[in-house]
Amino acid sequence: MGSEHRDGFLVTLIAWLLASLGVLVALDAFSPQNFFVASFVGLLSVMQLYAPTESGDRWWLPLRALVAVCFAVFGYVVYLRVTAVV
């Protein structure tokens, strides 16, 4: 059951990343910061969709560490945007 959830998670996340890349390019709004924010929102959304019901899924633990790092990077992106306005 764990590998089925992992595979579905990966397919959904890759589809989100490709779709967000396509939308950003189509809207001429692509920048690494915008792509990171869209990807991070997608990661959080997909994690909520595929959250394991059992606590024994080992593939889930590294994702939680990745989310912690992404929150730090997201905070830095917000800081850069705020200082650019001020």
N, C-alpha and C positions, 0 to 999 in steps of 0.2 A: 504494500500500500504506500509506503514511503517513497519508492522510486516513481510511482505513478504521479504522486503529488509533485515531486521534484521536476519530473519531465513536463507536466502541465504548467508549472510555475515558470520554467525556463522558456517554454514556447510562448506563453502569454507575455512575459517580460520582453523577449526579443521582438515580438510583434508590436508592443507598446513603443519600444525604442525606435524601431523603423518608422512607425506611424508618426511619432513626434518629430523625428528628423525630417520626414517628408512634409509635414505641415509647416514646420519652421522655415524650410527652404522655399516652399510654395508661397508663404506670406512674406518672404524676404526679411525674416526676423531672426535668421540663424546667427547665433554667437555661441561660443562655448558656455558662457554663463546661462543663457536661455536654455540650451540643450541640457545642461546639468540640472536645472530646476525642473524642467519637464520630465527628465528621466527619474529624478528623485521622487517626484509626485507619483510617477508610474510605479516605482519600486515599492513605495508605501502602500499604494492601492492594491497591487498584486499580492503583496505580503498579507494584506487583510483578506483577500479572496482565498488564498491557499494556506492560511494559518493551520498548522496541524492540530488535530483534536487531542492527540496524545503527546506527552512530553518527551517521548523517546526518540524522536526524529533527529538524528545527528546532523543532517544537512542543514537544519534550520539555525543552528548555533552560530556558524560564521556569518550568516545574514544579519543577525542582530548586531554583531561587531561592525559590519559594513554600514549599517544604518547609523550607528553612533558616529562613525567617521564622516558619513555624509551630512549628518546634522551639523558637525563642526564646519565643514566646507560651506554648507548652506548659510550658516551664520556669517561666515566671511563674505560670501556673495552679497548678503543683505547689507553688511557693513560697507562694502564698496559702493553699493547703490545709494545708500543714505549719504555717505560722504561726498558722492558726486553731485547730489542735489544741494547739499548745504554749502 
